[in-house]
Amino acid sequence: MVYSSRLIVAALLLTIVVFQTGSANTQSPPAIPDGYGSTLGRDEIFHLANEYYRNGNLDKALNGYLYLVELGVSNGYLFYNLANTYFRNGFLGEAIVWYERASRYCPRDRDLQLNFEYAKSNLLDEEFRAPAYGGTVGFLQRLHRLLNVRESVIGLLILTWLFFAVLIALLLIRSDRWKSWLRLPCWLLGIAFVLCLFSTGWKIYHYEFVVEAIVVESAVEVKTGPNDSLSTSFSIHEGTKVRVVQEQGDWRRIVLPGESSFNGWVLEKAIRII
């Protein structure tokens, strides 16, 4: 696996301030983990957690990363380090959770994607993985995953301004020569605008309304209803991604991605929301 700690440290130091929560918190702050001084700032805690990680003290590294999460730091590189630490500790399900969360912030990070793919190669439920597409569909999927939600919204705003600026110019200019030059950019910007619009809309819908989770227990029996005494429909294993479609007490009704016929009920503690 690839562990680019220097790159991760540099990136987090540049971006961690942006993601710090500035609102007042009425709850008591989380307890400072052992091995971390009370006077350390967030970037210093991250530095120290990375040192623990490089020296093989994974438990202290994990405590430092989780402490930053409890403080409200939301950053893809922090999540990536958390995933690596969980993986090296042997917690495949938790590692997949944090790789998924990191990918939503840093979809183009090569080290992240390499480690994520390596972790997924250890999954037992290969038959339940989402199918991979090639050709045009696969190309459009790769384009769709190229940007995170924030970047997609910014890109859509830029494309909207450019497209309508060129379109208005095309309608107002009387010169045939200039119109012939503007037609191709107008078509290209129009196609890019439509693709970006659908991609951004789907991402917003997916992140706001689709609840996905990862199985974090070694093996889970999926029941026909929200009761442990009911019969088992099928079993799933640690690291498998599912979609949560219903809640009832401590139970969650799940559906496997792309396999709506495979659905049933599991206890909430058996899964972790992404």
Secondary structure, DSSP 8 states (H G I E B T S, - for coil): ----HHHHHHHHHHHHHHHS--S---S------TTS-TT--HHHHHHHHHHHHHTT-HHHHHHHHHHHHHTT---HHHHHHHHHHHHHTT-HHHHHHHHHHHHHH-TT-HHHHHHHHHHHTT-S-GGGS-----HHHHHHHHHHTSS-HHHHHHHHHHHHHHHHHHHHHHHH---HHHHHHHHHHHHHHHHHHHHHHHHHHHHHHHHHH-EEEEE-SSEEEEESSSSTTS-EEEEEETT-EEEEEEEETTEEEEEETTEEEEEEEEEGGGEEE-
